[in-house]
Amino acid sequence: MHTEETFIKQASDLELICPSFTDYGKKFIRSFKLHPDSYVQNAVQLAYFRLHGKPAPTHEPATLRQYYHGRTETVRACTMEVVNWCKAMLDNTVPVCCCSLLD
């Protein structure tokens, strides 16, 4: 019973806000030859890097369809290229044209 009480106490103190972003969607992102998932992953990395000064420890599932029962593996979404891109995006001395070369 203790576990249930702990859960109820923690859940009652939880505030969840789910904003809906409607300014643009996947068509706009794909017009730049980017995958929407990659775009969001980089946005998360940039936001985390901006707040904490280090990359976020993110992982993504990677489906291995050719394996028996479609096994999944995890892929580290944060690479040195992403870290360098985040640093460039936050550095006011780096021209915007150079930031786009880092993707």
N, C-alpha and C positions, 0 to 999 in steps of 0.2 A: 504493500500500500504506500510505502514511502516514496517509491519511484513515481507513482501516479500523482501524489501530492506535490512533489518537486516539479513535475511537468506542468501541472495546472498553475502553480505559482509563477514559473518562468514564462509560460505562455500568456498569462494575464498581464505581464509586464512588457509584452512585445507589441511594438507598433509597426505595422507593415504598410508601406506606401508603394503603390504600383503605378507610376506615371506612364502615360501613353504618349510616345513620341510620334508625331504625325507630320513633321516638317518635310521629311523625304523618306523614301523607302529603298527597297533592294534594286529597283530599276535604276535609280540615280547612282547608287553605289556601283552597280555593274557597268554603268556607262563609262566608268574610269577603269574598267577591266580589273575590278577587285571583287573578291568573294565577300558577301555580307558577313559571314562568320569571321573571316580574317579581319574585316573592318572593325567589328565589335571587339574582338580580342585585342586589337591594337589600341582601341579607345580605352578599354579597361586597363591595359598596361600603362598607358599614358597618364590616366587619372591616378592610378596607384603610385606611379613613379613621382608624380607631381606632389602628392600628399606625403609620401613616406621617404622619398629620395632613394628608393631601391625598387627593383622589379618585383612584381607580384608573383608569388609561387603558384602559377596556374598550370593546369594540365587539361588536355582534351581527350575524349575517347576517339580512337581510330578503329574503324570497323575493318576487319580482315575477312571479307566476304568469301574468299576462296578457301578458307579453312573450314573444317568441320564445325557445324552449328554457328558459323559467322562470329568467331571469337573476336573480342575487342582487346586492344592494348591502349595504353595511355601515351600521349605524345606531349612533351614539354612545349608549351606554346611560347615560352619566353626564350628567345635566342639572343646572341650577342648583337645581331642585326636590329632586333627590336629595342634592345637597351640603347644602342647607338642612335637609333631613330628618336627615342624618347629624349635623350640628352640633347639632340639637335633641335627638337621641337621646343624645348624649354630654354634654349640658349638664344637670347635676343640678337647675338652677333652673327648667327648663322642665317644666311639669306633663305627665304622660303623656297626658292628654286632648288637649293641644295637638299632641303628636307625631303622633297619629293623624290630625289634620286636615291634616297636611302631605303625605299621600300622594296 
